[in-house]
Amino acid sequence: MDTELKCPQCASEHVYQDGSLWVCPECAHEWNPQAVAAAPGAEGSQGVRDANGNALTDGDTVTVIKDLKVKGSSLVVKGGTKVKNIRLVDGADGHNIACKIDGIGAMNLKSEFVKRA
């Protein structure tokens, strides 16, 4: 086992290889070390990722993966809703996507509840 390899998400040393991916048993993060090293600007960039670990950029289209209650309202954003033209923001509360959703309006989402379409 490569003792120098650590999980990029939680820095755990207890990682193991599963095919071409490395897996962290503590946080369940999976990654490919060659893809991470080859990605330009992988370190130091904003690095917003969706629920599947895909990098998001401004202008992407994403799909909501589960029903989300809208705070202060009786509205619900249904799972499967497509959101076009997202904007990445630095939200202190974890909401790092600003967008407009048809029928609801402008709102912020957490990237962990969306996947890139």
C-alpha positions in Angstrom: 0.0 0.0 0.0 1.2 3.5 -0.8 1.7 5.1 2.6 2.2 8.6 1.1 -1.3 8.7 -0.6 -3.9 10.4 1.5 -7.6 11.2 0.9 -7.9 14.6 -0.7 -11.1 15.3 1.1 -10.4 14.3 4.7 -6.6 13.6 4.6 -7.1 10.1 6.0 -4.1 7.7 5.5 -6.4 4.6 5.5 -7.1 4.5 1.7 -7.3 1.5 -0.6 -7.3 0.9 -4.3 -10.4 -0.4 -6.1 -9.6 -0.9 -9.8 -8.4 2.4 -11.1 -9.9 4.5 -8.2 -8.7 5.0 -4.7 -11.3 4.9 -1.9 -11.3 6.4 1.6 -13.3 4.2 4.0 -13.7 7.1 6.5 -15.5 9.6 4.2 -16.4 7.3 1.2 -14.6 9.6 -1.2 -13.4 8.0 -4.4 -10.8 9.6 -6.7 -8.3 8.9 -9.5 -4.9 10.2 -8.5 -3.8 10.6 -12.2 -6.9 12.6 -13.1 -6.4 14.9 -10.1 -2.8 15.5 -10.9 -3.6 16.2 -14.6 -6.4 18.6 -13.9 -5.2 22.2 -14.5 -5.7 24.3 -11.5 -7.0 21.5 -9.4 -5.3 22.9 -6.3 -6.2 26.4 -5.2 -9.2 26.9 -7.4 -12.7 27.3 -6.0 -13.3 23.6 -6.7 -17.1 23.3 -6.4 -18.1 19.8 -7.1 -21.5 18.1 -7.6 -22.9 15.1 -5.7 -21.0 12.8 -8.0 -17.7 14.6 -7.7 -17.8 16.4 -11.1 -16.4 19.9 -11.2 -18.9 22.6 -11.8 -18.4 25.9 -13.6 -20.4 29.1 -14.1 -23.1 28.6 -16.8 -23.5 24.8 -16.3 -26.8 23.1 -16.3 -27.5 20.9 -13.2 -30.3 18.6 -12.0 -31.5 18.5 -8.4 -31.2 15.0 -7.0 -33.7 15.1 -4.2 -36.7 17.1 -3.1 -35.6 20.3 -1.3 -37.9 22.4 0.9 -37.6 26.2 0.2 -36.9 27.9 3.5 -39.7 30.3 4.6 -42.2 29.0 2.1 -44.4 26.0 1.5 -42.8 25.4 -2.0 -40.6 22.4 -2.8 -38.0 22.0 -5.5 -38.7 18.5 -6.8 -35.9 16.0 -7.5 -35.2 15.9 -11.2 -35.7 19.7 -11.7 -33.2 21.1 -14.3 -31.5 24.3 -13.4 -29.8 26.2 -16.2 -27.0 28.8 -16.2 -25.9 28.4 -12.6 -23.4 30.9 -11.0 -20.9 29.7 -8.4 -20.7 31.9 -5.3 -18.7 31.8 -2.1 -21.5 31.1 0.3 -20.5 31.1 4.0 -23.5 28.9 4.8 -22.6 26.2 2.3 -24.9 27.4 -0.4 -22.4 27.8 -3.2 -24.7 27.9 -6.3 -26.8 30.9 -7.2 -29.6 30.2 -9.7 -33.1 30.9 -10.9 -35.6 28.1 -10.8 -38.8 28.3 -12.9 -41.9 28.8 -10.7 -39.8 29.6 -7.6 -37.4 32.4 -8.6 -33.8 33.2 -7.5 -32.3 31.1 -4.8 -29.1 29.5 -3.6 -28.4 25.7 -3.6 -25.8 23.5 -2.0 -23.7 21.6 -4.6 -24.1 18.4 -2.7 -27.8 18.2 -3.8 -27.2 18.6 -7.6 -25.5 16.7 -10.4 -24.2 18.1 -13.6 -26.7 17.4 -16.5 
